[in-house]
Amino acid sequence: MSSKKTYTARDVNNSFDPTLILVSLSVIVALIVGLAIAPEAGTRVANAIFTTLTNMFGSAVLLFTFGCVIFLTIIALSRYGEIRLGDGPPDFTTKSWIAMMLTAGLGSATVYWAFIEWAFYYNTPGLGIEPQSDAAYSWSLAYNFFHWGISAWSLYCMAVLPIAYHVYVRKNEGMSLSSLVARILGIRSTGLVGKLIDIIFIFTCIGGLSITLGLSVPLLSQGIARVLGIESSFTLNLILVALISVAFTLSAYLGIEKGVRRVTNFNTILAIIFVALILAIGPTLFIIDSSVNALGLMFNNFIHMSLWTSPVAGDSFPKSWTMFYWLYWITYTPFMGIFVARISKGRRIKEVIMNMLITGSVGCWVFFGILENFSMDANIKQLVDVAGNLSVDGGNAAILNVMSLLPAPSLFILFFVVVSMLFLVSTLDSASYTLAATATRHLSNHQDPGPGHRVFWCVMVTVMPLMMIFIDAPLDTIKTAAIVTAIPLLVVLVIMNYGMIRWMREDYGDVSREAIRNAGVR
């Protein structure tokens, strides 16, 4: 270890990987061109691959995700949960740490789904529930809490812990997945396997951001157009993207402490005010009662929901929703793993697990519980046909129609637009950091990628998705293409956590819980 070269900030700033960047962006551009030339063919191929994957690996994905919850619970309760990730106290206050973790994990697309996801389940509920029935209302929110709860955050956490241990406890160089896997398997991170892992990550990250922008920007554009009484257009979309890009590029350039932390703290405050106002103004008792009921249904049926495959009836729900969601979360695990690992220096392993599984889940349940139930109540009282709007006018119209029920609807819609834009800024900000960290060589403990490199990725995570919006690329196809990479990423997650457990046994195999807690560091 003593002979290892130490790289300065100047070395890191100048040490990006041009081959990785060029190949990754070429793959993405090729996909965009292909979708522009033959969108229908691309959709057929992507759907065929997704169907094959869920048929072959669907049950394995369900078992893996359920196993992650058990695995992390055991680690948190064991003596290994006392291991401190890095020397010294945490870099960020608990409030800022939670805010950055939540905003990175939720993203602006969450604001979209938080109003209308229940309606999809209401129309096509799982577990043999009759569609559009009273039971479908109850189970729609229960499934929403399930898909955005403990299991989803456990998948994120499975990437965070190995990366954090690799960098802060083992003090190895590199925050990319390839550098971690290379250390575990004893291969070169710059070899074929390492390059392939990083290319998959960059592809899935930008593909996921394209979906986020593709859902968020048109919704925000329609919201502003409705308030101003003008037509929504690509020009308005472009103006919105330009404003968002300037904001998150400036934030990314300033870095995590001066930029990302401040934006996410402000974003969190506004989001809390937004949902608190809707809770107070809306059907408060219904929101509370329905949320409590949904939590009861979810916890009482957690194992069944986690492992339900409908082998006899052949219900499409497990593949279309639960398996799809778990694969979708897996595609985001490298992004969340790198970013949350970076902001978790100084935390104990059990703190990270509890924060992600408990705080992350509760944050989602509160956010979704208030907005989903407000929307659901409007449908029950026949004030807005939310479920019908989905198939006729689309989700954006349904959301804006529901928000029009609020007093001073124009002000609420503008508030909604601001909150959504800040969520988008936070997500893109975090993503540009993780992309720069992946494409930076020799990134060691507590070092950040160079500001110029971060700005480069800010431009890329704006330009690439904007190209997809411009050609009107089918979002479902992009989503499916990104999800196809979830299977190899699942294998990477298994390798990462195998390596982490092996390292823990080597480093703390004969050390008592008390000694680990008192030492705090390796």
Secondary structure, 3 states (H helix, E strand, C coil): CCCCCCCCHHHHHCCECHHHHHHHHHHHHHHHHHHHHCHHHHHHHHHHHHHHHHHHHHHHHHHHHHHHHHHHHHHHHCHHHHCECCCCCCCCCHHHHHHHHHHHHHCCHHHHHHHHHHHHHHHCCCCCCCCCCHHHHHHHHHHHHHHCCHHHHHHHHHHHHHHHHHHHHCCCCCCCHHHHHHHHHCCCCCCHHHHHHHHHHHHHHHHHHHHHHHHHHHHHHHHHHHHHCCCCCHHHHHHHHHHHHHHHHHHHHHHHHHHHHHHHHHHHHHHHHHHHHHHHHCCHHHHHHHHHHHHHHHHHCHHHHHHCCCCCCCCCHHHHHHHHHHHHHHHHHHHHHHHHHHHCCCCEHHHHHHHHHHHHHHHHHHHHHHHHHHHHHHHHCCCCCHHHHHHHCCHHHHHHHHHCCCCCHHHHHHHHHHHHHHHHHHHHHHHHHHHHHHCECCCCCCCCCCHHHHHHHHHHHHHHHHHHHHCCCCHHHHHHHHHHCHHHHHHHHHHHHHHHHHHHHHHHCCCCHHHHHHHCCC
